[in-house]
Amino acid sequence: MKAVAVLPALREVRLLDHPAPDLSADTHVRVRTLDVGICGTDREICTFVYGAPPRGESYLVLGHESLGEVVEVGGAVTQFKTGDLVVPSVRRPCPHAHCRPCRAGLQDFCATGDFVERGINQVHGYMTEQYVEEARHLNHVPAGLRHLAVLAEPLTIAEKGLAQAWATQGRLPWACTTPGKPRGHGLRAVVLGAGPIGILGAMKLVLEGFDTWVYSRSPKPNAKAALVESFGARYVSSAGTDAAQLARQVGNIDLVYEAVGHAGVSFALLEMLGQNGIFIFTGIPAPEGHIPVPGPQLMRNIVLKNQAIVGTVNADRAAFEGAIRDLGEFQKRWPAAIRAVISSRHKPDDFRDLLTGHARGIKNVISFE
Ligand code: BGC
């Protein structure tokens, strides 16, 4: 089978021939790949600083944002049938009996660090014609989401981030209880960055009722600003407005959703976080370099304003189910906007430019059909 893979020892990214997988357990499902999204993590793996092939193998098949169609099910699989659309999760649990999160099916919170991740860390990914997976790691997708469901995995980041925000802010009477109003009504959120994670996060925040501001580099007018405004968020460019000016425009910032992966602008916004605010970090910058941070001021704010800071990585089944449900909502409310998040579709042969060339568009997808 055709597969897009990285060979770290040779520092190469290639389209290669990968053996077709077998169903080796009656709980297995064979899936035909339809779409695979490309993200910053894939591009980082292609610079050979992150990710690892399965033990003893020379290459790693890439791809962790995927939509596929079931083509064969094992004898014990009752929840899927041939023709069903599925989105697989990414992380697989560590083997240790004492890892409570993994044993509870919450490997996104793995406590040992010995988890593996499909297409990233020690397990082949989905950028190939077919794969085999345990039924319990697959999520059912309605047929009506055929052209959007490749966005489910990147949306899980927002789903998990927001779930943590609601859990943390359960300390406050935070959710709006006015009948007919969504629970974020009356709260203000700032999204840092207008890439796919930022745009999908902003959609989720608008859906939850937040007054949502997207803060990103490019000055207006630009296509991403127009897209963001088309679903009811506001767009402010950091080119003409610094973090303090943004905070004056927004008012009390209840939530920051960081989706920019850049420490400088993130800490500048952390300084602007409001009373009882929560800051959600999602970006994974390279662990190098130093930036000046106003430590004493940040510490004062965090204490005197009861602030909470959470990091969020990977996602559990609830986040995948929430993402698939919310994609359906986005499609109903903002069909053109959610379609526009997928900026291009390509054949597998176009892999090199997409993975190692100049990044452009919002979400680029490789289609295996
Ligand atoms: C993926 C996550 C993964 C993380 C770290 C992200 O791009 O969406 O599933 O946990 O990278 O490897």
Boltz pocket constraint, residues with backbone or C-beta under 6 A from the ligand:
constraints:
  - pocket:
      binder: B
      contacts: [[A, 39], [A, 41], [A, 64], [A, 90], [A, 91], [A, 117], [A, 120], [A, 153], [A, 313], [A, 314], [A, 315]]
      max_distance: 6.0
